[in-house]
Amino acid sequence: MLQQGIISRNWMLSNSSLLLVQTLWKSRLGEKILLET
C-alpha cells in the first residue's frame, strides 16, 4: 500500500516535469517562429 503511494507520487512528479518541459519547448518554438517571421 505504501509502495503504491510512493510510485504514484513519483509518477505525478515525472508527469508534471514532462508537462513543464512540453510548455517550455512550445514557448521556445513560438519564440523561434516569431523571430523568423
Distance bins in CASP14 RR format, pairs under 12 A and 6 or more apart:
PFRMAT RR
TARGET T0000
AUTHOR 0000-0000-0000
RMODE 2
METHOD distances of the structure
MODEL  1
1 7 0 0 0 0 0 1 0 0 0 0 0
1 8 0 0 0 0 0 1 0 0 0 0 0
2 8 0 0 0 0 0 1 0 0 0 0 0
2 9 0 0 0 0 0 1 0 0 0 0 0
3 9 0 0 0 0 0 1 0 0 0 0 0
3 10 0 0 0 0 0 1 0 0 0 0 0
4 10 0 0 0 0 0 1 0 0 0 0 0
4 11 0 0 0 0 0 1 0 0 0 0 0
5 11 0 0 0 0 1 0 0 0 0 0 0
5 12 0 0 0 0 1 0 0 0 0 0 0
5 13 0 0 0 0 0 1 0 0 0 0 0
6 12 0 0 0 0 0 1 0 0 0 0 0
6 13 0 0 0 0 0 1 0 0 0 0 0
7 13 0 0 0 0 0 1 0 0 0 0 0
7 14 0 0 0 0 0 1 0 0 0 0 0
8 14 0 0 0 0 0 1 0 0 0 0 0
8 15 0 0 0 0 0 1 0 0 0 0 0
9 15 0 0 0 0 0 1 0 0 0 0 0
9 16 0 0 0 0 0 1 0 0 0 0 0
10 16 0 0 0 0 0 1 0 0 0 0 0
10 17 0 0 0 0 0 1 0 0 0 0 0
11 17 0 0 0 0 0 1 0 0 0 0 0
11 18 0 0 0 0 0 1 0 0 0 0 0
12 18 0 0 0 0 0 1 0 0 0 0 0
12 19 0 0 0 0 0 1 0 0 0 0 0
13 19 0 0 0 0 0 1 0 0 0 0 0
13 20 0 0 0 0 0 1 0 0 0 0 0
14 20 0 0 0 0 0 1 0 0 0 0 0
14 21 0 0 0 0 0 1 0 0 0 0 0
15 21 0 0 0 0 0 1 0 0 0 0 0
15 22 0 0 0 0 0 1 0 0 0 0 0
16 22 0 0 0 0 0 1 0 0 0 0 0
16 23 0 0 0 0 0 1 0 0 0 0 0
17 23 0 0 0 0 0 1 0 0 0 0 0
17 24 0 0 0 0 0 1 0 0 0 0 0
18 24 0 0 0 0 0 1 0 0 0 0 0
18 25 0 0 0 0 0 1 0 0 0 0 0
19 25 0 0 0 0 0 1 0 0 0 0 0
19 26 0 0 0 0 0 1 0 0 0 0 0
20 26 0 0 0 0 0 1 0 0 0 0 0
20 27 0 0 0 0 0 1 0 0 0 0 0
21 27 0 0 0 0 0 1 0 0 0 0 0
21 28 0 0 0 0 0 1 0 0 0 0 0
22 28 0 0 0 0 0 1 0 0 0 0 0
22 29 0 0 0 0 0 1 0 0 0 0 0
23 29 0 0 0 0 0 1 0 0 0 0 0
23 30 0 0 0 0 0 1 0 0 0 0 0
24 30 0 0 0 0 0 1 0 0 0 0 0
24 31 0 0 0 0 0 1 0 0 0 0 0
25 31 0 0 0 0 0 1 0 0 0 0 0
25 32 0 0 0 0 0 1 0 0 0 0 0
26 32 0 0 0 0 0 1 0 0 0 0 0
26 33 0 0 0 0 0 1 0 0 0 0 0
27 33 0 0 0 0 0 1 0 0 0 0 0
27 34 0 0 0 0 0 1 0 0 0 0 0
28 34 0 0 0 0 0 1 0 0 0 0 0
28 35 0 0 0 0 0 1 0 0 0 0 0
29 35 0 0 0 0 0 1 0 0 0 0 0
29 36 0 0 0 0 0 1 0 0 0 0 0
30 36 0 0 0 0 1 0 0 0 0 0 0
30 37 0 0 0 0 0 1 0 0 0 0 0
31 37 0 0 0 0 0 1 0 0 0 0 0
END
